[in-house]
Amino acid sequence: MASIDSGKDLRQLGRRAYWVVLAIVFAYLWQDYFLGGNAYKQGDWLINIEQAAVRRGLPGSAFIRLSDLLHIDLLLLVVLCQATLLALFAVYLFKVVRKIDHQPLFLLLLFSPAFTLLFWANDPQGSLRKELFVYAAFAMLLAGLADSRRRYFAVATGLFALGMLGHEANSLFLPAFLWLLYCARRGTVLAARDLTLAVSVLLAAALASAAFFFRHVSLPDAGPVCAPLLARGFPSAFCDGAISWVTRDLSYAIRLTAGNWSIDSWAFWTIYLWITALACWFSAHFVQMRKLLWMYVCTALPFLPLFYVALDWGRWMNFHLSCWIFLVLAEQLLGRLQLVRPVDGKRLAGVTLSILPWAPSHMTYLVLPRAVITAVVVLLLIKLTTAGLTVWQRLSDRKSLATGAMQETERS
């Protein structure tokens, strides 16, 4: 009975913490808007091809033209798009969480320090880039598996295709996404015709993204990309972030990254090894341990080249771990995971608490786990408020009983 109550308490705590962390991410997003936009978090979305063709420029031009057509502030339009995709991701992932959190062991995955919401909340500068398209697509695909709703797969395929067209690195998520589509087909959730259509669309988008990338890698000057934004009221400093990188080619990024391969980056590799140990510890609880570990290795392979060409090592770790977790969730939804032994609540809580202080930056260092601190404070306030209301209710009940007894005595 105690273990059942412990599991129930962990589920309630996990669900509350989930929404607290989501609120933190939203708060940082709206802070970006009120501060006039972030040169990387919104700047990356506003790279455009209005005056010169360059990689990653399709979404920016779409936003500019839609803003002009609808007479909506350009920055507000980008932030609303980010907020919408974030909401889609969070809501549909929560649908999946509710299907599987009867086994609290899975909560460990959602609150591991390199997985999406907690990663974004701990280091907001690395959050809500164009991989948000991909994460929203994964969440909808998983919800489609959970609820057997085919229309989710169509929306997920469209979002994923847009993500690849917006940023070439999103194509590295494609093997994991195609595997989940295949799992849906094997589970008879997706018809053969629908699977063929989805794969065709995704491969076409990936090829188009790769072709555009190799043909328009960089520009000699960022002026043609910056000019449309300056004309719409953005300050010149806004162009010093992601937009300035349109002048730098792949060889520059490789040289810059090579300089960081030193002992100074020990903290990053320490957290990466700990995350790997966490994956192994989780996998050891299932009959399919080898399968889960092979999935972990295979989901890492597409992202390994990124560690050599760009400094956002924390984001690449986030890409890898997130892919693995999406696949693990799918295996559980399809009933393909069998526990060897359930983990007791105290041990699970101990492991979770031991990893929460490790907060990887989106680059090669650790950051203060601000989301964890905020979540703990908020949850304690909720607990204290609930306890206070309970005490108040009990005192009120006792007072009512005492008053009733006195009235009864007076009548008799």
BELFENPE-V876593 format. One record per pair of residues at least 12 apart in sequence whose C-alpha atoms are under 7 Angstrom apart, sorted by the first residue. I is the first residue (numbers start at 0). J is the second residue. Records with the same first field share a line. If there is no record, write none. Layout:
I=J, J
This chain:
2=343, 344
5=344
6=103, 344
9=103
10=100, 103
13=106
16=374
19=374
20=116, 117, 120, 370, 374
21=116
23=120, 370
24=119, 120
27=123
32=75, 78
36=74
38=237, 238, 239, 240, 241
39=240, 241
40=124, 126, 127, 128
41=77
42=237, 240, 241, 242
43=241, 242
44=58, 59
45=58, 59
46=59, 224, 242
47=59, 60, 224
48=60, 224
50=223, 224
51=223, 224
52=215
53=215, 216, 217, 218
54=211, 212, 215, 216
55=165, 166
56=165
57=165
58=165
81=127
84=131, 132, 135
85=131
87=135
88=134, 135, 138
91=138, 139, 142
92=138, 142
94=142
95=141, 142, 145
104=342, 347
107=351
108=324
111=354
112=354, 355, 357, 358, 359
113=316, 317, 320, 359
114=317, 320, 321
115=317, 321
117=370
120=370
121=358, 368, 369, 370
122=360, 361
125=314, 361
129=162, 165, 166
130=162, 169
132=158, 159, 162
133=158, 159, 162
136=155, 156, 158, 159
137=155
139=151, 155
140=152, 155
141=329
144=183, 188, 332
145=332
147=188
149=188, 189
156=197
160=201, 204
163=204, 205, 208
164=204, 208
167=208, 209, 212
170=205
171=301, 302
175=298, 322
180=194
216=248
217=245, 246, 247, 248
218=245, 246
219=246
220=246
221=242, 243, 245, 246
225=238
252=308, 309
253=307, 308, 309
256=307, 308, 309, 310
257=307
264=363, 364
266=364, 365
267=359, 363, 364, 365
270=357, 359
279=292
284=338, 339, 340
285=336, 337, 338, 339
286=337, 338, 339
287=336
294=323
295=323
298=319, 322, 323
299=319
302=315, 319
310=362
311=361, 362
312=361, 362, 363
313=359, 360, 361, 362, 363
314=361
355=371
356=368
